[in-house]
Amino acid sequence: MARIQSKRYISLNAPVILTFVFLCLVALILDKLTAGVTTRNWFMVYRCPLNSFGAYVRFFGHVLGHSGWAHFFNNTLYILLLGPAIEEKYGSGITVLTIALTALATGLIQFFLFPGTALLGASGVVFMLIVFSSFTSFRRNEIPITAILVFILYVGQEIYNAVAVTDSVSQMAHIAGGVLGVVFGLAFRSENRAR
């Protein structure tokens, strides 16, 4: 009796998520090589004249920038844990759309509401993925209790931190990301397969 051997191979299971993490890594390496110049110019959103081309790039690009290796690894670990399930269920197009809309929303909020500070990092995307992923088992006319608990725990903690804690963390980006995760979870609930 002949034994059939199955081949094992490495698959590119989440191209959008992997590309996003790779771009974050490139942005951090460029930051280190240029002593922060590239991050200030392209990967950090802050109040500046709107007639500057860089302002529009930074509305999206700020999610690629990170303040250091620990910040990068913390965010990308969550992205790599949660992102592939989102991309598998909803497809690459929706994954790109949700990341881009989260980047734009958090960038605009930072730009208009917090003029004296800058924002960089993928934390808003992380919180969006945390909440959005809790909707992956969403059935018609049902809201999973896990989605409610994730929203209450993660977003509630960030609201508390925004009021009670003084640090350099942008709770606004976390809250906005969590709210967008709910919006995307509800908006794409009828999607049941990747496209």
C-alpha positions in Angstrom: 0.0 0.0 0.0 1.6 3.3 -1.1 1.6 6.2 1.4 0.4 9.4 0.0 2.4 12.3 1.2 0.8 15.7 1.4 2.9 18.7 0.6 3.1 21.5 3.1 3.7 25.0 1.9 3.6 28.6 3.2 0.7 30.6 2.0 0.2 34.3 1.5 -3.0 34.2 3.5 -3.5 37.9 4.1 -1.8 40.0 1.5 -3.3 43.4 2.6 -2.4 42.8 6.3 1.1 41.6 5.5 1.7 44.5 3.2 0.4 47.0 5.8 2.8 45.5 8.4 5.7 45.6 5.9 5.0 49.3 5.1 5.0 50.0 8.9 8.4 48.3 9.2 9.8 50.3 6.2 8.5 53.5 7.8 10.2 52.7 11.1 13.5 51.8 9.4 13.3 55.1 7.4 12.7 56.9 10.7 15.8 55.4 12.2 17.9 56.1 9.1 16.8 59.7 8.8 16.8 60.6 12.5 13.0 61.1 12.3 12.8 63.3 9.3 10.7 60.9 7.2 8.3 60.4 10.1 7.8 64.1 10.6 7.3 64.7 6.9 5.1 61.6 6.0 4.2 59.4 8.9 2.8 61.7 11.5 -0.3 63.9 11.3 -0.3 67.4 12.9 -1.8 70.8 12.2 -0.2 72.4 9.2 -1.4 74.5 6.2 -3.9 72.6 4.1 -2.2 73.8 0.9 0.7 71.4 1.7 0.6 68.1 -0.3 2.2 66.5 2.8 -0.8 67.2 4.9 -3.0 64.9 2.7 -0.4 62.2 2.7 -0.1 62.4 6.5 -3.9 62.0 6.9 -3.3 58.4 5.7 0.4 57.8 6.3 0.4 58.5 10.0 -0.8 54.9 10.7 2.4 53.6 9.2 4.7 55.6 11.5 5.7 54.4 15.0 7.6 56.0 17.8 10.0 53.0 18.2 10.3 49.3 18.1 8.1 48.6 21.1 5.3 50.7 19.7 5.7 48.9 16.3 5.7 45.4 17.7 2.8 46.1 20.0 0.6 47.3 17.2 1.7 44.8 14.5 1.2 41.9 16.9 -2.5 42.7 17.2 -2.8 43.5 13.5 -1.2 40.1 12.6 -3.5 38.3 15.1 -6.8 40.0 14.0 -6.3 41.2 10.5 -6.1 37.8 8.6 -9.6 36.8 9.9 -11.1 40.1 8.7 -9.3 39.8 5.3 -10.4 36.1 4.9 -14.1 36.8 5.8 -14.6 40.2 4.0 -11.9 40.2 1.4 -8.9 42.3 0.6 -10.9 45.2 -0.8 -12.9 45.7 2.3 -9.8 45.3 4.4 -8.0 48.1 2.5 -11.1 50.2 2.7 -11.5 49.8 6.5 -7.8 50.6 7.2 -7.9 53.6 4.9 -11.1 55.0 6.4 -9.8 54.5 9.9 -6.5 56.3 9.0 -8.4 59.2 7.4 -10.9 59.5 10.3 -8.3 59.5 13.0 -6.0 61.8 11.0 -8.8 64.3 10.4 -9.9 64.2 14.1 -6.3 64.8 15.2 -5.8 67.6 12.7 -8.9 69.5 13.5 -9.5 68.8 17.2 -6.0 68.5 18.6 -3.9 71.2 16.9 -1.1 71.3 19.4 -0.2 67.7 19.2 0.9 65.1 16.6 -0.4 61.5 16.0 1.4 58.5 14.7 0.9 54.8 14.9 -1.6 52.1 14.0 -3.4 52.0 17.3 -6.7 53.3 15.7 -6.4 50.5 13.2 -5.8 48.0 16.0 -8.9 49.1 17.9 -10.9 49.0 14.7 -9.7 45.4 14.1 -10.4 44.4 17.7 -14.0 45.5 17.5 -14.6 44.6 13.9 -13.3 41.0 14.4 -15.9 40.4 17.1 -18.5 40.7 14.4 -17.0 37.9 12.2 -19.6 35.4 13.5 -22.5 38.0 13.1 -25.7 36.5 12.0 -28.7 38.3 10.5 -30.6 40.4 13.0 -28.2 39.4 15.8 -25.6 41.3 17.6 -23.1 39.0 19.3 -22.6 39.5 23.0 -18.8 39.3 22.3 -19.1 42.4 20.2 -20.9 44.2 22.9 -18.4 43.1 25.6 -15.4 44.0 23.4 -16.8 47.4 22.7 -17.6 48.1 26.3 -14.3 46.8 27.7 -11.9 48.3 25.1 -13.6 51.5 24.2 -14.8 52.0 27.8 -11.3 51.7 29.1 -10.1 54.3 26.5 -12.8 56.7 27.5 -11.8 56.3 31.2 -8.1 56.8 30.2 -9.0 59.9 28.2 -10.6 61.5 31.3 -8.4 60.1 34.1 -4.9 59.4 32.7 -2.4 61.9 31.5 0.0 60.3 29.0 1.2 60.5 25.4 -1.3 57.9 24.2 -4.0 59.1 21.9 -7.2 57.6 23.4 -9.1 59.5 20.8 -7.6 57.3 18.0 -8.5 54.2 20.0 -12.0 55.4 20.6 -12.5 56.4 17.0 -11.0 53.0 15.8 -13.4 51.1 18.1 -16.4 53.1 16.9 -15.4 52.5 13.3 -15.1 48.8 14.1 -18.7 48.8 15.1 -19.7 50.7 12.0 -17.8 48.3 9.7 -19.2 45.3 11.6 -22.7 46.5 11.1 -22.2 47.7 7.6 -20.6 44.5 6.3 -22.6 42.0 8.4 -24.2 40.6 5.3 -20.8 39.7 3.8 -20.3 36.0 4.5 -17.4 35.2 2.2 -14.2 36.9 1.0 -14.3 38.5 -2.5 
